């Protein structure tokens, strides 16, 4: 919601709030990762 209301990219907001690292975002927001079955970046939880 914040990205829509502020017009800022999700990546920028997530990094600013410290929710994920740049490396984690690269994996999760990777188009190949997002089109695989399952949760993008699930391997980060292991």
Backbone as CSV, one residue per row, in Angstrom:
resi,resn,N_x,N_y,N_z,CA_x,CA_y,CA_z,C_x,C_y,C_z
1,UNK,0.821,-1.189,0.000,0.000,0.000,0.000,0.867,1.257,0.000
2,UNK,1.917,1.231,0.785,2.771,2.419,0.882,3.392,2.775,-0.463
3,UNK,3.803,1.754,-1.211,4.408,2.006,-2.520,3.407,2.685,-3.456
4,UNK,2.173,2.261,-3.378,1.144,2.852,-4.241,0.844,4.287,-3.819
5,UNK,0.676,4.505,-2.520,0.304,5.845,-2.059,1.434,6.859,-2.201
6,UNK,2.690,6.395,-2.072,3.815,7.325,-2.162,4.424,7.386,-3.556
7,UNK,4.142,6.368,-4.381,4.726,6.317,-5.716,6.175,5.859,-5.709
8,UNK,6.636,5.360,-4.572,8.022,4.885,-4.456,8.085,3.389,-4.753
9,UNK,9.220,2.911,-5.250,9.374,1.479,-5.519,9.365,0.654,-4.229
10,UNK,8.843,-0.556,-4.330,8.809,-1.471,-3.188,10.221,-1.704,-2.668
11,UNK,11.153,-1.904,-3.585,12.550,-2.162,-3.199,13.076,-1.057,-2.276
12,UNK,12.830,0.179,-2.646,13.304,1.327,-1.868,12.699,1.328,-0.458
13,UNK,11.423,1.074,-0.360,10.739,1.082,0.935,11.239,-0.049,1.824
14,UNK,11.378,-1.238,1.260,11.835,-2.398,2.031,13.247,-2.172,2.559
15,UNK,14.132,-1.631,1.727,15.502,-1.361,2.165,15.534,-0.276,3.240
16,UNK,14.758,0.771,3.049,14.721,1.875,4.006,14.259,1.406,5.386
17,UNK,13.283,0.500,5.410,12.745,0.003,6.678,13.582,-1.135,7.261
18,UNK,14.560,-1.629,6.498,15.431,-2.696,6.987,14.742,-4.046,7.061
19,UNK,13.707,-4.235,6.255,12.956,-5.491,6.276,13.780,-6.619,5.663
20,UNK,14.447,-6.329,4.561,15.305,-7.291,3.877,16.585,-6.594,3.447
21,UNK,17.626,-7.403,3.195,18.875,-6.853,2.680,18.781,-6.744,1.160
22,UNK,19.717,-6.044,0.561,19.775,-5.917,-0.899,19.897,-7.297,-1.535
23,UNK,20.732,-8.151,-0.944,20.938,-9.504,-1.476,19.639,-10.315,-1.435
24,UNK,18.924,-10.240,-0.326,17.658,-10.965,-0.203,16.638,-10.462,-1.223
25,UNK,16.587,-9.158,-1.411,15.669,-8.585,-2.397,16.008,-9.034,-3.810
26,UNK,17.296,-9.099,-4.129,17.722,-9.548,-5.458,17.192,-10.949,-5.739
27,UNK,17.251,-11.813,-4.733,16.782,-13.191,-4.897,15.262,-13.231,-5.009
28,UNK,14.589,-12.581,-4.094,13.128,-12.638,-4.035,12.474,-11.961,-5.235
29,UNK,13.002,-10.840,-5.679,12.394,-10.096,-6.783,12.923,-10.511,-8.157
30,UNK,13.757,-11.539,-8.194,14.275,-12.070,-9.449,13.110,-12.697,-10.225
31,UNK,12.907,-12.304,-11.482,11.781,-12.850,-12.258,11.765,-14.380,-12.328
32,UNK,12.925,-15.006,-12.440,12.977,-16.473,-12.470,12.510,-17.050,-11.140
33,UNK,12.921,-16.454,-10.051,12.534,-16.921,-8.724,11.025,-16.752,-8.514
34,UNK,10.472,-15.662,-9.020,9.048,-15.388,-8.818,8.154,-16.287,-9.666
35,UNK,8.693,-16.894,-10.726,7.866,-17.749,-11.572,8.006,-19.227,-11.243
36,UNK,8.846,-19.582,-10.292,8.960,-20.964,-9.836,7.782,-21.276,-8.917
37,UNK,7.381,-22.552,-8.868,6.352,-22.913,-7.886,6.870,-22.673,-6.470
38,UNK,6.003,-22.275,-5.586,6.386,-22.044,-4.195,6.560,-20.573,-3.886
39,UNK,7.258,-20.309,-2.797,7.449,-18.947,-2.309,8.807,-18.428,-2.780
40,UNK,8.840,-17.264,-3.453,10.124,-16.712,-3.886,11.059,-16.495,-2.696
41,UNK,12.286,-16.997,-2.799,13.261,-16.805,-1.741,13.090,-17.737,-0.559
42,UNK,12.258,-18.759,-0.681,12.017,-19.679,0.435,13.312,-20.324,0.916
43,UNK,14.269,-20.503,0.007,15.548,-21.102,0.399,16.318,-20.221,1.378
44,UNK,15.961,-18.952,1.489,16.612,-18.059,2.453,16.227,-18.410,3.884
45,UNK,15.092,-19.079,4.044,14.602,-19.410,5.376,15.299,-20.622,5.964
46,UNK,16.015,-21.359,5.146,16.664,-22.590,5.617,17.989,-22.311,6.251
